[in-house]
Amino acid sequence: MLKYIKQGKRALCVLICFLAVTAAAGKDRSITYASDLTNDSIREKEAEINKAREEKKALQNGLTDIQALKKALEASKKELAGYVEELDANLVSIQTKINELKTMISEKEEEIDQKANELEEALEVQQQQYEAMKTRIKFMYEKGETMYLELLLGSESFGDMLNKADYIQKLSAYDRKMLDQYVDYAEYVALCKEELEEEKDVLNEAKKTVEEEEASLNQLIADKEQEIYKLSSDIQDKNAAIKEYEAEIATQNDTIKALEAAVAEERKRLAEEQARKYDGGIFTWPAPSYTRISDEYGDRMHPTLGVKRFHNGLDMAAPGGSPILAAYDGKVVAADYNSSMGNYIMIDHGDSLYTIYMHASALYVSKGTEVAKGQKIAAVGTTGRSTGNHLHFSVRLNGNYVNPRNYLGG
C-alpha cells in the first residue's frame, strides 16, 4: 500500500517541478490536446526553417554584378547595333529576375500571414492547456496524497485495492504523458516562432534585392540612353547618324513587309470563307499602365538626331515589366527580336490590318498563337533602339502605317 502512495507522491512532485520550471522560463510555448504532434511535425518545421535560410542565402548570392556586366559591354560599344543587342539580353534577364522576385514577395507575404495564424492558434491552445494543467496541479496539491490514501484504505477487498492501485498507476502515467506532450509542443511552438522570423527575413531580403536589381536595371538603361545619344552628339557625325537611323527604319520596314507578304501568300492558299476578317471593332489600349504618350504618330523632331522625321506609331511611356495587351483578336505572325525594334510582336487582324508592339522586355506568346483582345502578350521594356521604358505601338493597313488613334477608343 505504501508503494502506491509513494507513486502518487512522485507523480505530484513531477508535476509541481514541471510548473515551477515552466514559470521560471517565462516562454510562450504551446501544447495541443491529444496526440496531434508527432516527430514528423517537428522535422517538417525544421526543414521549412532550413529552406527559408537557403532562400535567403540564394537571394544574397544571386545579385546581378552590374560592374562586371558593364565591363563586359565595353568591348561592344564600338558597334551600336551589337552593343544594343548584347545589352538588351542583360536588361531582359534582370527584368525577368525582378518579376520573379516580386512574385516571390507576394507569395512570401501570404505564407507569413499563414504562419502567423498557425502560431496564434498554437499559443491559444497552449494557454488552454496551461490553465487545465494548473487546475490539475492545484487539485493534486490539495487532495492528491489524501485522495490516494483514502482511495486505498476505502477498498472493500484485496481485489478492489489492486484495481484502485492500478487506477493510481494509470493516472500517474497520464500525468507523465501530458507533461511529455507539453515539453514536445514547447519545442514545436519555438520552431514555429523561429520559422516565422526566418520567413520575415527572407521577405525583407527579397525586397532589398528587388531594390538593388531595379537600381542595376536603371543604371544599364541610363548607359544605353547615353550611348544612343552619343551617336548623334557630334555635329560632324550628324549625317552619318541620320543615315544609320534611316537604315534602321528601312530594315524595320523590310522585316514587316516580308511578314505581310508571307501572310498574304498564306491567305491565297486559304478558301475565301476561311480568311480572317476584321469586324471594325474598337481596339483596347495595349499598354494599360501607360502614364503618358511620349511621342505621337506623324512628323516629329527626332529626340536624338535633331531633325524632323516621320514617327510611325504611338509611344506609350509605361513602367518596365508592366503588361502589353493584344489590341484586338488576331493571330501572332511574328514574336522575335532585332536590334532596332528590340523584342517585338506583330498580330494579323484580317483584311490586311496589323498591329506591331516594340521594345518589350519579355514576350509571352509565339508565332502562330491565336490571341484575344485584351490578352497579355508581352511586358513593357526598353529593348532595341530605345532610350527608356515604353511601348511603341504601330498599326498598318494595306502595307502602310496609319494613325493608331483611328482604332483606339477613348
C-alpha positions in Angstrom: 0.0 0.0 0.0 2.8 2.4 0.9 4.3 1.6 -2.6 1.3 3.1 -4.3 1.1 6.1 -2.0 4.7 6.8 -2.9 3.9 6.6 -6.6 1.2 9.2 -6.2 3.6 11.4 -4.4 6.2 11.0 -7.1 3.6 12.0 -9.8 2.7 15.1 -7.8 6.3 16.1 -7.4 6.9 15.7 -11.1 4.0 18.0 -12.0 4.9 20.6 -9.3 8.5 20.7 -10.6 7.3 21.0 -14.2 5.1 24.0 -13.4 8.0 25.7 -11.5 10.4 25.2 -14.4 7.9 26.5 -17.0 7.1 29.6 -15.0 10.8 30.3 -14.5 11.5 30.0 -18.2 8.8 32.6 -18.9 8.5 31.5 -22.6 5.3 31.4 -24.7 5.4 27.7 -25.6 2.4 25.7 -26.8 0.7 22.4 -26.3 -2.2 20.6 -28.0 -4.8 18.2 -26.9 -4.5 14.5 -27.8 -1.6 13.3 -29.9 -1.7 15.7 -32.8 2.1 16.4 -32.6 4.5 13.9 -34.0 8.2 13.8 -34.6 7.3 14.4 -38.3 5.7 17.7 -37.4 8.9 18.9 -35.7 11.1 17.6 -38.5 8.8 19.4 -41.0 9.2 22.7 -39.2 13.0 22.3 -39.1 13.1 21.5 -42.8 11.0 24.7 -43.5 13.4 26.8 -41.4 16.4 25.4 -43.4 14.6 26.1 -46.6 14.0 29.7 -45.6 17.6 30.1 -44.7 18.6 28.7 -48.1 16.3 31.1 -49.9 17.8 34.0 -48.1 21.3 32.8 -49.0 20.3 32.4 -52.6 19.0 35.9 -52.7 22.2 37.3 -51.3 24.4 35.3 -53.7 22.2 35.9 -56.8 22.5 39.6 -57.2 23.5 40.9 -60.6 27.1 42.0 -60.8 26.4 45.3 -62.5 30.1 46.3 -62.7 31.1 43.0 -64.3 28.3 43.4 -66.8 29.3 47.0 -67.7 32.9 45.9 -68.2 31.8 43.1 -70.5 29.8 45.5 -72.6 32.6 48.0 -73.1 34.1 46.0 -75.9 30.9 46.1 -77.9 30.3 49.9 -77.7 32.2 50.5 -80.9 29.3 48.9 -82.9 26.0 50.3 -81.7 23.7 47.5 -83.1 25.8 44.8 -81.4 26.0 46.8 -78.2 22.3 47.3 -78.1 21.6 43.6 -78.7 24.0 42.4 -76.1 22.8 45.0 -73.5 19.1 44.1 -74.2 19.8 40.5 -73.3 21.1 41.7 -69.9 18.1 44.0 -69.5 15.7 41.2 -70.2 17.5 38.9 -67.8 17.4 41.5 -65.0 13.7 42.4 -65.6 12.8 38.7 -65.6 14.6 38.3 -62.2 12.8 41.4 -60.9 9.4 40.0 -62.0 10.2 36.6 -60.3 11.3 38.4 -57.1 8.0 40.4 -57.0 6.0 37.2 -57.4 8.1 35.7 -54.6 7.4 38.7 -52.4 3.7 38.4 -52.9 3.8 34.6 -52.2 6.0 35.1 -49.1 3.6 37.7 -47.7 0.8 35.2 -47.9 3.0 32.5 -46.3 3.9 34.8 -43.4 0.2 35.5 -42.8 -0.5 31.8 -42.7 2.5 31.1 -40.4 1.3 33.9 -38.1 -2.1 32.4 -37.9 -0.7 29.0 -37.1 1.4 30.5 -34.3 -1.6 32.4 -32.9 -3.7 29.2 -32.8 -0.9 27.3 -31.2 -0.5 29.9 -28.5 -4.2 29.9 -27.8 -4.2 26.1 -27.4 -1.1 26.5 -25.1 -3.0 28.8 -22.8 -5.9 26.4 -22.6 -3.7 23.5 -21.8 -1.7 25.6 -19.3 -4.9 26.5 -17.4 -6.1 22.9 -17.5 -2.8 21.6 -16.1 -2.6 24.4 -13.5 -6.1 23.3 -12.2 -4.9 19.7 -12.2 -1.8 20.5 -10.2 -3.8 22.6 -7.7 -6.1 19.7 -7.1 -3.2 17.3 -6.7 -1.6 19.6 -4.2 -4.8 20.0 -2.1 -6.2 16.5 -2.5 -3.6 14.2 -4.1 -1.9 12.5 -1.2 -5.1 12.3 1.0 -7.1 11.1 -2.0 -4.7 8.2 -2.8 -4.7 7.2 0.8 -8.5 7.3 1.2 -8.9 5.5 -2.1 -6.7 2.6 -1.0 -8.0 2.5 2.6 -11.6 2.5 1.4 -11.1 -0.7 -0.6 -13.7 -3.3 0.1 -11.5 -6.2 -0.7 -7.9 -7.0 -1.7 -9.0 -7.2 -5.4 -10.7 -3.8 -5.1 -7.5 -2.4 -3.6 -5.4 -3.8 -6.6 -7.9 -2.3 -9.0 -7.6 1.1 -7.3 -3.8 0.8 -7.2 -3.9 0.1 -11.0 -6.0 3.2 -11.4 -3.4 5.3 -9.5 -0.7 3.9 -11.8 -2.7 4.9 -14.9 -3.4 8.3 -13.5 0.4 8.8 -12.9 1.1 7.6 -16.4 -1.4 10.0 -17.8 0.1 12.9 -15.9 3.5 11.9 -17.2 2.2 11.7 -20.8 0.6 15.2 -20.6 3.9 16.5 -19.3 5.8 14.9 -22.2 3.3 16.4 -24.7 3.7 19.8 -23.2 7.5 19.6 -23.5 7.2 18.4 -27.1 4.9 21.2 -28.0 7.1 23.7 -26.3 9.8 22.8 -28.8 7.2 22.9 -31.7 6.0 26.4 -30.9 9.6 27.6 -30.5 10.2 26.3 -34.0 7.0 28.0 -35.3 8.3 31.3 -33.9 11.8 30.7 -35.4 10.2 29.8 -38.8 8.1 33.0 -38.8 11.2 35.1 -38.1 13.2 33.4 -40.9 10.3 33.9 -43.4 10.2 37.6 -42.5 14.0 37.8 -43.0 13.6 36.2 -46.5 10.8 38.7 -47.3 13.0 41.6 -46.3 15.9 40.2 -48.2 13.7 39.8 -51.3 12.5 43.4 -51.1 16.1 44.6 -50.7 17.2 42.5 -53.7 14.4 44.0 -55.8 15.6 47.5 -55.0 19.2 46.6 -55.9 18.2 44.9 -59.1 16.0 47.8 -60.1 18.9 50.1 -59.5 21.1 47.9 -61.7 18.4 47.9 -64.4 18.1 51.7 -64.3 21.8 52.1 -64.5 22.0 49.9 -67.6 19.1 51.8 -69.2 20.9 55.1 -68.5 24.1 53.8 -70.0 22.2 52.7 -73.1 20.5 56.1 -73.4 23.9 57.8 -73.1 25.4 55.7 -75.9 22.5 56.2 -78.2 22.6 60.0 -77.6 26.3 60.0 -78.0 25.9 58.6 -81.5 24.4 61.9 -82.7 26.0 64.3 -80.3 28.9 65.2 -82.7 27.8 67.6 -85.5 30.4 66.1 -87.8 28.8 62.7 -87.4 25.2 64.0 -87.8 24.8 62.9 -91.4 26.2 59.5 -90.6 23.8 59.2 -87.7 20.8 60.2 -89.8 21.8 57.6 -92.4 22.2 54.9 -89.8 18.8 55.8 -88.3 17.1 55.7 -91.8 18.8 52.4 -92.5 17.4 51.0 -89.2 13.9 52.2 -90.1 14.3 50.7 -93.6 15.3 47.4 -92.0 12.3 47.5 -89.8 10.0 48.2 -92.8 11.6 45.4 -94.8 11.1 43.0 -91.9 7.5 44.0 -91.5 6.8 43.9 -95.3 8.3 40.5 -95.6 6.0 39.3 -92.8 3.0 40.9 -94.5 3.9 39.2 -97.8 4.2 35.8 -96.1 0.8 36.2 -94.6 -0.7 37.3 -97.9 0.8 34.2 -99.5 -0.7 32.1 -96.9 -4.1 33.7 -97.4 -4.0 32.7 -101.1 -3.9 29.1 -100.0 -7.0 29.5 -97.8 -10.5 29.3 -99.1 -12.3 32.7 -99.1 -14.7 31.6 -96.3 -11.7 30.7 -94.1 -9.9 34.1 -94.4 -9.7 36.2 -91.3 -11.9 39.3 -91.3 -11.6 42.4 -89.3 -15.1 43.3 -88.0 -14.4 47.0 -87.4 -14.3 46.9 -83.6 -12.5 49.4 -81.3 -9.0 48.4 -80.2 -8.2 48.2 -76.5 -5.3 50.3 -75.2 -2.3 47.9 -75.5 -0.4 49.5 -72.6 -3.0 49.9 -69.8 -0.3 51.1 -67.3 1.0 53.9 -69.5 1.4 57.3 -67.8 1.6 59.5 -71.0 2.0 59.4 -74.7 5.7 60.4 -75.1 5.6 60.6 -78.9 2.6 60.9 -81.2 2.1 59.4 -84.6 3.3 61.6 -87.5 6.1 64.0 -88.3 8.1 65.0 -85.3 11.5 66.3 -84.3 13.7 63.3 -83.6 14.8 63.3 -80.0 18.4 62.3 -80.6 19.0 63.3 -84.3 17.5 66.8 -84.0 15.9 66.6 -87.5 12.2 66.2 -88.5 11.4 62.6 -89.2 8.1 60.5 -89.6 7.1 58.6 -86.4 5.1 55.5 -87.5 3.3 54.8 -84.2 2.4 55.9 -80.7 5.0 55.8 -77.9 3.3 54.9 -74.6 5.6 55.6 -71.6 5.0 52.8 -69.0 6.8 51.1 -66.2 9.2 48.3 -67.1 7.6 44.9 -66.7 4.0 46.3 -66.9 1.6 44.4 -69.3 1.3 44.8 -73.0 -2.1 43.6 -74.3 -3.3 42.5 -77.7 -5.2 45.4 -79.1 -7.7 43.1 -80.9 -8.4 39.5 -81.7 -5.9 38.0 -84.2 -3.0 35.7 -84.9 0.6 36.3 -84.0 2.7 36.3 -87.2 5.9 37.3 -85.5 7.4 37.2 -82.0 11.1 37.9 -82.3 14.0 40.3 -81.6 16.1 42.6 -83.7 18.5 45.4 -82.7 16.1 48.2 -83.9 12.6 47.0 -82.7 14.0 45.0 -79.7 11.6 42.3 -78.6 8.5 42.8 -80.8 5.2 41.1 -81.7 3.2 41.5 -84.9 -0.5 40.4 -85.0 -2.7 39.8 -88.1 -6.3 41.0 -87.5 -7.6 40.2 -91.0 -8.3 42.4 -94.1 -4.6 43.4 -94.3 -4.7 45.1 -90.8 -1.8 44.5 -88.5 -0.7 45.8 -85.1 3.0 45.9 -84.0 4.3 46.1 -80.4 8.0 47.0 -80.0 10.8 47.3 -77.3 9.2 44.6 -74.9 11.2 43.3 -72.0 9.6 39.8 -72.4 7.3 38.0 -74.9 4.6 35.7 -73.7 3.3 34.4 -77.0 4.9 32.9 -80.0 4.4 32.9 -83.8 1.1 31.1 -84.7 -0.6 31.8 -81.4 -4.3 32.9 -81.7 -4.8 35.8 -79.3 -7.9 37.6 -77.9 -8.5 41.3 -77.5 -7.0 42.4 -74.1 -4.9 39.2 -73.7 -1.4 39.8 -72.1 1.1 39.1 -74.8 4.3 40.9 -73.5 5.8 43.2 -70.9 6.9 46.8 -71.4 10.7 47.3 -71.7 13.4 49.3 -73.5 15.0 46.8 -75.8 16.2 47.8 -79.3 16.7 51.4 -80.3 15.0 52.8 -77.2 16.2 55.2 -74.5 13.6 54.4 -71.8 10.7 52.0 -70.9 7.8 52.4 -73.3 5.7 50.6 -75.8 6.0 51.7 -79.5 2.6 50.7 -80.9 2.1 50.8 -84.7 -0.9 49.9 -87.0 -0.5 49.0 -90.6 -3.3 48.8 -93.2 -2.7 47.5 -96.8 1.0 47.8 -96.4 1.1 51.3 -95.0 1.4 52.8 -91.5 -1.8 54.5 -90.3 -2.6 56.5 -87.2 -3.3 54.1 -84.3 -5.7 56.6 -82.7 -8.1 55.8 -85.6 -8.6 52.4 -84.0 -8.3 53.2 -80.3 -11.3 54.1 -78.1 -11.2 57.0 -75.6 
